[in-house]
């Protein structure tokens, strides 16, 4: 999946968001070794220093940890990963609800549309 970075926001924050999303989506599983800074930077088409900053911030948050000389790994803390997943889901839900309100939909209409979409999905 392309990295789709926006020049109007700090790149390292966008890189952090993308890596978090990849972890939640299962691209990187608990305990997995992350590609090297250079590999990730090349894939994202960013400066390795920018990728290093993003990974350092993720490490400071506890989502990623380093092993000397062998690279960075995804945390195995299931509670932290579940909280991250729930937090990202709530963020998307709030964005969706705000957009629907801006379009003029009321709560009941939004709920009805969601139910209809879920029926079509099944």
N, CA, C and O of each residue as an XYZ file, in Angstrom:
488
protein
N       0.858     -1.177      0.000
C       0.000      0.000      0.000
C       0.903      1.238      0.000
O       1.844      1.319      0.789
N       0.615      2.205     -0.887
C       1.448      3.413     -0.922
C       1.330      4.217      0.373
O       0.335      4.124      1.091
N       2.355      4.996      0.651
C       2.416      5.730      1.907
C       1.583      7.003      1.872
O       1.217      7.491      2.941
N       1.259      7.572      0.719
C       0.371      8.750      0.594
C       0.608      9.810      1.668
O      -0.247     10.033      2.526
N       1.739     10.443      1.618
C       2.087     11.453      2.617
C       1.619     12.833      2.174
O       1.654     13.168      0.990
N       1.183     13.622      3.143
C       0.641     14.963      2.916
C       1.673     15.988      3.370
O       2.132     15.946      4.511
N       2.035     16.897      2.493
C       3.054     17.897      2.826
C       2.577     18.943      3.826
O       3.382     19.744      4.300
N       1.302     18.956      4.154
C       0.766     19.951      5.083
C       0.863     19.525      6.543
O       0.527     20.301      7.437
N       1.312     18.317      6.789
C       1.462     17.805      8.158
C       2.857     17.239      8.322
O       3.451     16.795      7.340
N       3.403     17.239      9.532
C       4.742     16.679      9.727
C       4.814     15.233      9.222
O       3.974     14.398      9.559
N       5.825     14.963      8.415
C       5.970     13.656      7.792
C       6.169     12.558      8.844
O       5.597     11.475      8.722
N       6.973     12.831      9.871
C       7.240     11.783     10.854
C       5.960     11.343     11.569
O       5.816     10.173     11.923
N       5.023     12.289     11.783
C       3.741     11.922     12.408
C       2.933     11.010     11.491
O       2.298     10.059     11.947
N       2.963     11.306     10.203
C       2.248     10.476      9.233
C       2.866      9.079      9.148
O       2.157      8.083      9.003
N       4.189      9.020      9.240
C       4.867      7.722      9.231
C       4.472      6.911     10.458
O       4.229      5.707     10.367
N       4.410      7.582     11.608
C       3.998      6.906     12.841
C       2.570      6.362     12.699
O       2.291      5.224     13.076
N       1.675      7.188     12.152
C       0.286      6.761     11.969
C       0.202      5.535     11.066
O      -0.545      4.596     11.339
N       0.970      5.560     10.000
C       0.944      4.448      9.047
C       1.468      3.168      9.681
O       0.886      2.101      9.485
N       2.549      3.255     10.432
C       3.103      2.068     11.078
C       2.126      1.545     12.126
O       1.936      0.335     12.250
N       1.507      2.450     12.879
C       0.474      2.026     13.850
C      -0.650      1.289     13.130
O      -1.096      0.232     13.577
N      -1.102      1.849     12.021
C      -2.186      1.240     11.251
C      -1.763     -0.142     10.744
O      -2.554     -1.085     10.789
N      -0.531     -0.267     10.267
C      -0.047     -1.560      9.794
C       0.006     -2.585     10.924
O      -0.248     -3.769     10.699
N       0.329     -2.145     12.121
C       0.366     -3.051     13.273
C      -1.054     -3.512     13.611
O      -1.292     -4.701     13.821
N      -1.982     -2.576     13.663
C      -3.373     -2.906     13.993
C      -3.983     -3.819     12.925
O      -4.746     -4.732     13.240
N      -3.637     -3.561     11.662
C      -4.190     -4.342     10.555
C      -3.558     -5.730     10.445
O      -4.050     -6.576      9.699
N      -2.473     -5.968     11.182
C      -1.847     -7.276     11.154
C      -0.708     -7.416     10.154
O      -0.157     -8.504      9.992
N      -0.350     -6.326      9.482
C       0.802     -6.374      8.581
C       2.042     -6.736      9.378
O       2.863     -7.544      8.944
N       2.168     -6.122     10.555
C       3.214     -6.467     11.514
C       2.524     -7.067     12.722
O       1.618     -6.460     13.294
N       2.941     -8.233     13.103
C       2.328     -8.926     14.235
C       3.174     -8.720     15.504
O       4.346     -8.355     15.415
N       2.578     -8.955     16.682
C       3.347     -8.817     17.924
C       4.632     -9.645     17.875
O       4.612    -10.830     17.545
N       5.732     -9.004     18.207
C       7.022     -9.690     18.214
C       7.745     -9.684     16.880
O       8.910    -10.077     16.816
N       7.082     -9.247     15.806
C       7.719     -9.197     14.486
C       8.853     -8.190     14.465
O       8.806     -7.160     15.137
N       9.864     -8.504     13.687
C      10.969     -7.583     13.473
C      10.561     -6.620     12.359
O      10.079     -7.037     11.306
N      10.760     -5.341     12.609
C      10.486     -4.333     11.585
C      11.625     -4.311     10.572
O      12.764     -4.633     10.910
N      11.323     -3.932      9.331
C      12.411     -3.713      8.381
C      13.333     -2.615      8.921
O      12.952     -1.856      9.812
N      14.529     -2.543      8.378
C      15.493     -1.542      8.834
C      14.984     -0.133      8.517
O      14.089      0.055      7.693
N      15.577      0.840      9.190
C      15.232      2.249      8.951
C      15.401      2.569      7.474
O      14.536      3.200      6.867
N      16.511      2.134      6.900
C      16.782      2.422      5.482
C      15.732      1.798      4.569
O      15.270      2.436      3.622
N      15.353      0.548      4.852
C      14.340     -0.123      4.035
C      12.994      0.600      4.120
O      12.344      0.846      3.104
N      12.591      0.933      5.337
C      11.320      1.638      5.519
C      11.356      3.009      4.851
O      10.389      3.415      4.206
N      12.473      3.722      5.006
C      12.609      5.054      4.407
C      12.546      4.965      2.886
O      11.911      5.798      2.238
N      13.194      3.971      2.324
C      13.173      3.783      0.871
C      11.758      3.476      0.397
O      11.300      4.029     -0.603
N      11.072      2.599      1.112
C       9.693      2.227      0.771
C       8.756      3.433      0.838
O       7.877      3.588     -0.010
N       8.948      4.286      1.849
C       8.090      5.459      2.035
C       8.573      6.663      1.233
O       7.881      7.679      1.160
N       9.748      6.554      0.634
C      10.361      7.651     -0.130
C      10.579      8.879      0.753
O      10.229     10.000      0.384
N      11.165      8.640      1.924
C      11.480      9.734      2.850
C      12.946      9.621      3.265
O      13.592      8.599      3.034
N      13.449     10.671      3.871
C      14.800     10.697      4.394
C      14.904      9.697      5.559
O      14.009      9.651      6.403
N      15.971      8.904      5.617
C      16.122      7.962      6.735
C      16.071      8.628      8.114
O      15.620      8.008      9.077
N      16.524      9.875      8.220
C      16.462     10.581      9.507
C      15.015     10.804      9.943
O      14.699     10.741     11.131
N      14.148     11.063      8.978
C      12.720     11.253      9.282
C      12.108      9.944      9.768
O      11.345      9.926     10.733
N      12.449      8.854      9.093
C      11.945      7.538      9.512
C      12.498      7.189     10.887
O      11.783      6.638     11.723
N      13.754      7.504     11.121
C      14.371      7.243     12.428
C      13.614      7.980     13.533
O      13.380      7.425     14.607
N      13.237      9.215     13.269
C      12.494     10.000     14.256
C      11.145      9.343     14.548
O      10.744      9.233     15.707
N      10.449      8.908     13.501
C       9.155      8.254     13.684
C       9.298      6.983     14.513
O       8.508      6.743     15.427
N      10.299      6.173     14.199
C      10.502      4.925     14.933
C      10.921      5.176     16.374
O      10.524      4.447     17.282
N      11.716      6.200     16.572
C      12.124      6.554     17.945
C      10.917      6.962     18.781
O      10.814      6.602     19.953
N      10.002      7.720     18.168
C       8.782      8.123     18.879
C       7.911      6.906     19.201
O       7.351      6.816     20.293
N       7.799      5.979     18.260
C       7.025      4.758     18.504
C       7.674      3.921     19.609
O       6.993      3.267     20.399
N       8.987      3.961     19.643
C       9.708      3.245     20.690
C       9.459      3.908     22.047
O       9.265      3.230     23.056
N       9.466      5.217     22.053
C       9.206      5.946     23.302
C       7.780      5.674     23.801
O       7.535      5.644     25.007
N       6.846      5.476     22.868
C       5.462      5.145     23.231
C       5.320      3.709     23.712
O       4.296      3.349     24.292
N       6.346      2.879     23.474
C       6.297      1.490     23.912
C       5.742      0.538     22.873
O       5.642     -0.660     23.134
N       5.384      1.031     21.719
C       4.808      0.182     20.678
C       5.880     -0.644     19.973
O       5.614     -1.734     19.466
N       7.085     -0.107     19.951
C       8.225     -0.750     19.305
C       9.359     -0.787     20.330
O       9.480      0.121     21.153
N      10.177     -1.816     20.285
C      11.352     -1.861     21.155
C      12.562     -2.306     20.349
O      12.432     -2.976     19.324
N      13.731     -1.927     20.822
C      14.988     -2.253     20.139
C      15.709     -3.369     20.863
O      15.689     -3.470     22.090
N      16.351     -4.208     20.054
C      17.304     -5.179     20.584
C      18.638     -4.772     20.002
O      18.772     -4.591     18.791
N      19.610     -4.632     20.856
C      20.935     -4.214     20.385
C      21.394     -5.055     19.215
O      21.329     -6.284     19.248
N      21.845     -4.399     18.212
C      22.427     -4.982     16.996
C      21.477     -5.839     16.170
O      21.876     -6.336     15.117
N      20.243     -6.029     16.605
C      19.357     -6.871     15.786
C      18.107     -6.149     15.307
O      17.276     -6.764     14.638
N      17.939     -4.866     15.623
C      16.835     -4.099     15.061
C      15.701     -3.817     16.018
O      15.816     -3.965     17.234
N      14.603     -3.404     15.418
C      13.411     -3.043     16.191
C      12.321     -4.088     15.996
O      12.195     -4.708     14.940
N      11.533     -4.258     17.069
C      10.472     -5.265     17.080
C       9.174     -4.647     17.584
O       9.176     -3.659     18.319
N       8.073     -5.251     17.172
C       6.744     -4.826     17.628
C       6.525     -5.389     19.033
O       6.885     -6.530     19.321
N       5.934     -4.576     19.894
C       5.652     -5.023     21.257
C       4.770     -6.272     21.243
O       3.991     -6.491     20.315
N       4.907     -7.065     22.267
C       4.066     -8.247     22.423
C       2.988     -8.008     23.471
O       2.279     -8.936     23.860
N       2.863     -6.769     23.928
C       1.879     -6.384     24.933
C       0.490     -6.319     24.281
O       0.129     -5.321     23.655
N      -0.275     -7.397     24.441
C      -1.598     -7.496     23.808
C      -2.550     -6.399     24.295
O      -3.357     -5.892     23.515
N      -2.463     -6.031     25.565
C      -3.325     -4.977     26.100
C      -3.062     -3.669     25.378
O      -4.000     -2.979     24.979
N      -1.800     -3.323     25.207
C      -1.438     -2.093     24.511
C      -1.938     -2.133     23.058
O      -2.464     -1.142     22.552
N      -1.773     -3.263     22.406
C      -2.193     -3.387     21.004
C      -3.710     -3.300     20.872
O      -4.220     -2.695     19.929
N      -4.432     -3.903     21.817
C      -5.900     -3.815     21.793
C      -6.370     -2.381     22.039
O      -7.326     -1.920     21.415
N      -5.695     -1.681     22.951
C      -6.039     -0.283     23.218
C      -5.760      0.579     21.983
O      -6.540      1.473     21.653
N      -4.654      0.307     21.314
C      -4.325      1.036     20.092
C      -5.391      0.805     19.034
O      -5.842      1.749     18.384
N      -5.791     -0.438     18.862
C      -6.813     -0.779     17.861
C      -8.135     -0.080     18.176
O      -8.761      0.497     17.287
N      -8.552     -0.132     19.425
C      -9.805      0.518     19.832
C      -9.712      2.035     19.658
O     -10.665      2.673     19.210
N      -8.573      2.598     20.011
C      -8.378      4.043     19.863
C      -8.438      4.492     18.415
O      -9.056      5.510     18.101
N      -7.793      3.730     17.524
C      -7.837      4.076     16.103
C      -9.256      3.931     15.551
O      -9.699      4.739     14.735
N      -9.959      2.894     16.005
C     -11.339      2.697     15.560
C     -12.214      3.877     15.989
O     -13.004      4.390     15.196
N     -12.071      4.304     17.244
C     -12.863      5.441     17.722
C     -12.535      6.718     16.952
O     -13.421      7.523     16.666
N     -11.281      6.894     16.626
C     -10.866      8.071     15.851
C     -11.566      8.081     14.488
O     -12.057      9.123     14.052
N     -11.614      6.932     13.818
C     -12.276      6.840     12.515
C     -13.786      7.030     12.644
O     -14.414      7.669     11.800
N     -14.359      6.470     13.705
C     -15.798      6.619     13.927
C     -16.154      8.090     14.159
O     -17.131      8.590     13.600
N     -15.369      8.775     14.974
C     -15.638     10.200     15.236
C     -15.533     11.030     13.958
O     -16.350     11.919     13.717
N     -14.523     10.733     13.143
C     -14.363     11.443     11.868
C     -15.576     11.201     10.976
O     -16.114     12.129     10.372
N     -15.997      9.938     10.904
C     -17.152      9.581     10.089
C     -18.400     10.317     10.574
O     -19.137     10.891      9.771
N     -18.636     10.301     11.882
C     -19.821     10.963     12.433
C     -19.788     12.464     12.167
O     -20.814     13.058     11.839
N     -18.631     13.072     12.304
C     -18.500     14.510     12.036
C     -18.815     14.823     10.573
O     -19.501     15.801     10.275
N     -18.312     13.989      9.667
C     -18.579     14.180      8.236
C     -20.075     14.030      7.945
O     -20.648     14.816      7.191
N     -20.698     13.024      8.544
C     -22.129     12.801      8.319
C     -22.953     13.971      8.862
O     -23.936     14.376      8.241
N     -22.560     14.514     10.012
C     -23.261     15.675     10.572
C     -23.103     16.884      9.658
O     -24.049     17.649      9.469
N     -21.912     17.058      9.089
C     -21.677     18.166      8.160
C     -22.523     18.017      6.905
O     -22.876     19.008      6.266
N     -22.847     16.771      6.553
C     -23.712     16.522      5.399
C     -25.187     16.705      5.744
O     -26.047     16.633      4.866
N     -25.477     16.941      7.015
C     -26.849     17.222      7.426
C     -27.617     16.026      7.957
O     -28.828     16.123      8.156
N     -26.961     14.911      8.190
C     -27.647     13.736      8.705
C     -27.812     13.825     10.210
O     -26.943     14.329     10.922
N     -28.959     13.318     10.682
C     -29.217     13.220     12.113
C     -28.762     11.839     12.591
O     -28.542     10.935     11.785
N     -28.623     11.688     13.916
C     -28.128     10.437     14.485
C     -28.929      9.225     14.012
O     -28.357      8.191     13.665
N     -30.244      9.358     14.001
C     -31.101      8.243     13.605
C     -30.863      7.862     12.145
O     -30.855      6.680     11.800
N     -30.669      8.865     11.292
C     -30.423      8.613      9.874
C     -29.072      7.925      9.683
O     -28.940      7.007      8.874
N     -28.081      8.377     10.433
C     -26.745      7.775     10.342
C     -26.822      6.307     10.759
O     -26.276      5.431     10.088
N     -27.502      6.052     11.870
C     -27.643      4.691     12.373
C     -28.347      3.811     11.346
O     -27.936      2.674     11.117
N     -29.392      4.324     10.736
C     -30.140      3.582      9.726
C     -29.264      3.259      8.510
O     -29.304      2.148      7.982
N     -28.481      4.235      8.078
C     -27.586      4.020      6.944
C     -26.511      2.972      7.266
O     -26.152      2.156      6.417
N     -26.012      3.007      8.488
C     -25.007      2.020      8.895
C     -25.617      0.621      8.895
O     -25.004     -0.329      8.411
N     -26.830      0.499      9.442
C     -27.498     -0.807      9.454
C     -27.709     -1.319      8.036
O     -27.494     -2.500      7.764
N     -28.124     -0.446      7.140
C     -28.336     -0.822      5.739
C     -27.031     -1.279      5.102
O     -27.010     -2.283      4.390
N     -25.951     -0.561      5.347
C     -24.648     -0.928      4.789
C     -24.174     -2.275      5.333
O     -23.597     -3.078      4.600
N     -24.423     -2.518      6.625
C     -24.021     -3.796      7.212
C     -24.818     -4.956      6.628
O     -24.272     -6.043      6.444
N     -26.088     -4.748      6.335
C     -26.911     -5.789      5.709
C     -26.366     -6.107      4.319
O     -26.288     -7.271      3.927
N     -25.991     -5.068      3.578
C     -25.440     -5.277      2.239
C     -24.100     -5.998      2.309
O     -23.766     -6.783      1.421
N     -23.337     -5.735      3.355
C     -22.018     -6.345      3.541
C     -22.138     -7.844      3.784
O     -21.280     -8.616      3.355
N     -23.211     -8.258      4.477
C     -23.386     -9.666      4.850
C     -23.795    -10.545      3.724
O     -23.973    -11.748      3.913
